[in-house]
Amino acid sequence: MTKTFHHIGMPTDEKQPGESYVEETKVWVTRPENHPYRVEFLRFEADSPVTGPIRDLPHVAFRLDGDDADIHAALEGEDVIMEPFTAMDGLQVAFFMKDGAVFEYMQFREGAAEFSDLDE
């Protein structure tokens, strides 16, 4: 399994152009592939179930690639702070803490590497 840098996630309180809503977590997100530095902005609804470091700190996200890509296996031994969930059709994500920082693993459905691939 290969882990490939995907984006930096930055919490914000300001509405951003091109936001999409993730109903499961009640958060508005932008698409990092549309930002020149691969930044994803996250704007949380007041009643979002997401609390703690994910909401308060930036995160670094990695896409899991390869025929053996398995988000559950990748999380073994990590300090998981949000178990895998479906962020959008064809994409599972999970968050964990490591060395005081928040990390995200992303597992796209086969053949997808960006959010736009899931729109097809």
Secondary structure by P-SEA (a helix, b strand, c coil): cbbbbcbbbbbbccccccccccccccbbbbbccccccbbbbbbbccccccccccccbbbbbbbbbcccccccccccccccccccccccccbbbbbbbcccbbbbbbbccccccccccccc
